[in-house]
Amino acid sequence: MSLPLETAVVPERRERKAIDAFVVWNRRFHYFIGLYLLFFCWLFVFTGLLLNHPRWQFAQFWPNRVQTTPNFSSRFRWPRPTRNERAI
């Protein structure tokens, strides 16, 4: 006699198990997406501080830079123009 009652409860357990699995994966997904986006928040914070405070010592890289010119060796050759470029 208890057989019909047990079969009626089984689909509810499966449904509850699926909902619990969804909740676990949803929580895990939001946790890792939050960590991923937190990296970009910190990146924007650092670059904002760097750009908005030019008198700070670590922001003095631009006036202290050394600009060099490329030194092409004699072996360097520019590519020859293609057939279509010669016609122009």
KEDOTOR-483334 format. One record per residue (C-alpha): x, y, z. Coordinates in steps of 0.5 Angstrom, whole numbers. Layout:
<sites>
<X: X&Y: Y&Z: Z>
...
</sites>
This chain:
<sites>
<X: 0&Y: 0&Z: 0>
<X: 6&Y: 5&Z: 1>
<X: 8&Y: 4&Z: -6>
<X: 4&Y: 9&Z: -9>
<X: 6&Y: 14&Z: -4>
<X: 13&Y: 13&Z: -5>
<X: 13&Y: 14&Z: -13>
<X: 9&Y: 21&Z: -12>
<X: 15&Y: 23&Z: -8>
<X: 20&Y: 21&Z: -12>
<X: 19&Y: 27&Z: -18>
<X: 19&Y: 32&Z: -12>
<X: 26&Y: 30&Z: -10>
<X: 29&Y: 30&Z: -17>
<X: 26&Y: 37&Z: -18>
<X: 29&Y: 39&Z: -11>
<X: 35&Y: 36&Z: -13>
<X: 36&Y: 40&Z: -20>
<X: 34&Y: 46&Z: -16>
<X: 39&Y: 45&Z: -11>
<X: 44&Y: 44&Z: -17>
<X: 42&Y: 50&Z: -20>
<X: 43&Y: 54&Z: -14>
<X: 50&Y: 52&Z: -13>
<X: 52&Y: 53&Z: -20>
<X: 49&Y: 60&Z: -20>
<X: 53&Y: 62&Z: -14>
<X: 59&Y: 59&Z: -16>
<X: 58&Y: 63&Z: -23>
<X: 57&Y: 69&Z: -20>
<X: 63&Y: 68&Z: -15>
<X: 68&Y: 67&Z: -21>
<X: 65&Y: 73&Z: -25>
<X: 65&Y: 77&Z: -19>
<X: 73&Y: 76&Z: -18>
<X: 74&Y: 77&Z: -26>
<X: 71&Y: 84&Z: -26>
<X: 74&Y: 86&Z: -19>
<X: 81&Y: 85&Z: -23>
<X: 78&Y: 90&Z: -28>
<X: 76&Y: 95&Z: -22>
<X: 83&Y: 95&Z: -19>
<X: 86&Y: 96&Z: -26>
<X: 81&Y: 102&Z: -27>
<X: 83&Y: 105&Z: -20>
<X: 90&Y: 104&Z: -21>
<X: 90&Y: 107&Z: -28>
<X: 86&Y: 113&Z: -26>
<X: 90&Y: 115&Z: -20>
<X: 96&Y: 114&Z: -24>
<X: 93&Y: 119&Z: -30>
<X: 90&Y: 124&Z: -25>
<X: 96&Y: 125&Z: -20>
<X: 102&Y: 127&Z: -25>
<X: 106&Y: 130&Z: -19>
<X: 107&Y: 123&Z: -16>
<X: 114&Y: 120&Z: -16>
<X: 112&Y: 114&Z: -20>
<X: 108&Y: 118&Z: -25>
<X: 114&Y: 121&Z: -27>
<X: 116&Y: 116&Z: -33>
<X: 114&Y: 121&Z: -39>
<X: 119&Y: 126&Z: -37>
<X: 124&Y: 122&Z: -36>
<X: 124&Y: 117&Z: -42>
<X: 129&Y: 116&Z: -47>
<X: 127&Y: 116&Z: -54>
<X: 131&Y: 112&Z: -59>
<X: 131&Y: 112&Z: -66>
<X: 131&Y: 105&Z: -70>
<X: 138&Y: 103&Z: -73>
<X: 137&Y: 100&Z: -79>
<X: 143&Y: 95&Z: -82>
<X: 145&Y: 95&Z: -89>
<X: 142&Y: 88&Z: -90>
<X: 135&Y: 91&Z: -89>
<X: 131&Y: 92&Z: -95>
<X: 124&Y: 95&Z: -96>
<X: 119&Y: 90&Z: -99>
<X: 118&Y: 91&Z: -107>
<X: 112&Y: 94&Z: -109>
<X: 107&Y: 89&Z: -112>
<X: 104&Y: 89&Z: -119>
<X: 98&Y: 93&Z: -118>
<X: 102&Y: 98&Z: -114>
<X: 107&Y: 99&Z: -120>
<X: 101&Y: 101&Z: -124>
<X: 99&Y: 106&Z: -120>
</sites>
